[in-house]
Amino acid sequence: MCTGANYTTRDHYFGRNLDLEFSYNETVTVTPRNFPFEFRKADPLPTHHAIIGMATIADGYPLYYDATNEKGLSMAGLNFPENADYKPEAADKTNITPFEFIPWILGQFETVDEVKTALQTMSLVDISFSESFPLSPLHWIISDRTASITVESVKEGLKVYDNPIGVLTNNPTFDIQSFNLNNFMHLSKNPPEKHFSDALEFDVYSRGMGAIGLPGDLSSASRFVKAAFTKMNSVSGDSESESISQFFQILGSVAQQRGCVEVSPGKFEITIYSSCCNTDKGIYYYTTYENSQVSGVDMHKEDLDGKELAAYPLIKGQQIHLQN
Ligand SMILES: C[C@H](CCC(=O)NCCS(=O)(=O)O)[C@H]1CC[C@H]2[C@@H]3[C@H](O)C[C@@H]4C[C@H](O)CC[C@]4(C)[C@H]3C[C@H](O)[C@]12C
């Protein structure tokens, strides 16, 4: 399971939890403007916007999970098993493979509106990267500082939903996830008021009772509601420290602790990393399951006119600051 979200204070922030039982040796990867992007069925991009994000580098190619470009457009892929349906090559479409989708979008576009137009003639085709990296069943959240969309390639075709919540988890499809929020419209950050019966007395005996009924389990439908409630009610200062902290708190509200979700005997899904990119400054912050200290990589400290990828292995061990 995974959760992606965006958040705006003075700057715009975008990130995700990556929840899985193993890692693909991902690194924070900067792709500079002149790294030649080849596409299996579409024209190459010899020059393009620079990109920073989390990726596995395979045969010199950055397989991005989530990323932001130098214009602030951001995008993350989240698991979408049984629903993702990629198509055979179509003569009248720009055919992009799922593993090329992030580079192709972030390489060229600056806004969600531009992406929406491009998606009208794009198809996600069923071509895998290699035998060791088969197709992943994904759907995507794409955000700029004013809007988010969700993109799902399903049996009926490519669906593009406006996503005013700015949150994405996994199954079911986005239309069902957002419809489900109707069932929670009574939740509140304020103390509850009595509507039950005038004939009974009630006691608001605890803080937080206005949100009784907010799901706390780790299913993706529940994480969608929990993350949406936490994000939509979020209050923070607008400094970098306050904004990042609030963003990691939003992701923390749906993080997975080892032991709570067993995916096969003795194997547990955990939040491998949480990311928070300041999309205006191009700084990618992250924490890992065992390292709660925030680490960061600033894309503008790299040679963005270069041709070579820059990869930063994750700092995974706990960084404890002893004070005496
Ligand atoms: C599994 C990851 C998503 C995490 C998630 O949503 N887990 C929930 C599981 S579930 O719903 O509860 O079953 C996804 C996100 C990005 C994916 C990776 C990226 O797409 C990049 C490449 C793409 C290649 O085709 C496969 C390897 C891969 C390196 C992918 C492996 C895996 O599918 C990743 C890491």
The ligand as a Gaussian input file, in Angstrom:
#p B3LYP/6-31G(d) Opt

LIG

0 1
 C        5.151000      -1.382000      -5.418000
 C        5.359000       0.131000      -5.508000
 C        4.088000       0.803000      -5.031000
 C        3.922000       0.583000      -3.568000
 C        2.513000       0.241000      -3.297000
 O        1.571000       0.876000      -3.763000
 N        2.355000      -0.831000      -2.531000
 C        1.033000      -1.289000      -2.183000
 C        0.892000      -2.764000      -2.417000
 S       -0.791000      -3.166000      -2.433000
 O       -1.512000      -2.309000      -3.313000
 O       -1.233000      -3.078000      -1.090000
 O       -0.834000      -4.535000      -2.929000
 C        5.685000       0.590000      -6.921000
 C        5.762000       2.132000      -7.028000
 C        6.756000       2.439000      -8.144000
 C        7.089000       1.053000      -8.730000
 C        8.419000       0.929000      -9.480000
 C        8.463000       1.943000     -10.634000
 O        7.306000       1.850000     -11.434000
 C        9.712000       1.733000     -11.497000
 C        9.944000       0.278000     -11.942000
 C        8.990000      -0.115000     -13.056000
 C        9.249000      -1.541000     -13.529000
 O        8.297000      -1.859000     -14.507000
 C        9.121000      -2.515000     -12.362000
 C       10.086000      -2.145000     -11.260000
 C        9.901000      -0.703000     -10.752000
 C       11.119000      -0.447000      -9.840000
 C        8.565000      -0.518000      -9.991000
 C        8.440000      -1.515000      -8.826000
 C        7.145000      -1.312000      -8.002000
 O        6.035000      -1.605000      -8.782000
 C        7.042000       0.145000      -7.506000
 C        8.173000       0.364000      -6.502000

